[in-house]
Amino acid sequence: MAIDNLDAIDFVSTVRATGEVVLFITDHLSWRQDDHLDILQAKINLYLQSIEGGQLLAAYPNAKPGVPVRIEVRCKYRPSAEGLRFLRLAREIITAAGWGFSWESPQRRRKKA
C-alpha cells in the first residue's frame, strides 16, 4: 500500500514491549508535489476514522480498547518546511484527541508523541 491509496491502511503492527498498535503511512511522494499535503491529510483522516469508528478493532484484534494507538508516517523524502509545519500541527491535534502521532524521514529518526 501507499499514501495515495486512500481506501486502505498501509500497514499495522504491534510494539511487543508495550502493546502499542502502530498504523503506518508509507509516504513516497515528493514534498514538491502540489497535492502532497492534501493527500497526506486525507490518509490521516482515513486512519482516524478507522480508529474512532471501530473498524481498526474489527480488523486488527490487538487494537483492544485501552491499548495505545499511534499513526506513524514513514517519509521517503525529508519534509519541506511547510510539510514539517503540517506534521507538527497534525501531531498536536491527534495527541490532544488521545492518539499518538510520529513521523520518520531520511534525516530524522523517531519523533514520538
N, C-alpha and C positions, 0 to 999 in steps of 0.2 A: 504494500500500500504506500501511498504518498500523500503529501499535503493537499494536492489538487484533486484527490478523490474525496469528495465531500459526502460520500454515502457510507463511509466505514471508518472505524477506529483503526489506526495503522498497526499498533502492537500494544499488548497489555502484558505486564509482568508483575511479579510479587517479589518484594525485598524479603529474603528469608529471615534475616535478623530481626526485622521489625513487623513484618506482615503487611507493610505499606503496599498498596496497589498503585502501580505507575502506568499511566496511559501515555504512550509515546506518539508524538507527531514527527514524522520524518520529513524535514523541510529541505528540499534540494533546489529550491528556487533562488535565483539571484536577487539580491536586495535592490537592484536597479530596475527590476521588473515593476511596472506601474501598478499592477493589481496585487502585488505580493501581500501587502498588509490586509487587503480585503479578503483574500483567500485564507490567510492565517486567522483572521478574526472569525470567519465562517467555520473553520475547522475547530477552533477553540470552542465556539458556541455549540457545535455538534457534540463535542466531548462533554461539556457542561450539561447539555440536555440529556445525554445518556446517563450521567451520574445522577442528576437530580430526578430524572424521570423513572429510574429503576431499571432501565434496560441493561446497564452495566452489571448489576446484581444478577439479573436473569441470565445473562450470557457468560458471566465470569463469577463462579461461586465464591472465590476467595475475597471478593469485594463485599464481605458481610457488613451489615450495619455496625457502625462504630470503628471500622477499620479505616485508617487514614488513606486518602486517595490524593494522588498528585498527577498533574499533567506536566510532561516534560517535552519540550521542543528540542529536537536534535537538528541543528542548522548545519548544512554543508558549508556555508559561507559565513564569514564574520558579519554580524548585523551592522547596518548603517546606523548613523546617529538617530535617524527617525525610527528605525527598527528597534534600537535599544530603548528609546522612549516608550514605544508601544509595548515591548516586553515588560518593562518595569511597571507600567500602568496596569497591564494585564495581571501581573503578579500581585500588585496591591489590591485590585478588585477581587481576584479569585481567592486570595488568602483571607480577605475580610469576610468572604462567604463561607469560609471554613474548609477550603480545599487547599492543597499545595500546588505550587507552580514553579517550574525551573526551566532553564534552557542551557544548552551546551552548543558551543561553536568551536571552530579550529583554534582560535586564540584564547578561548575561555573554557575552563572545565569546572563543572559543578557549581551552580548557584541555586541553592535550595531555599525554600521558604516553607 
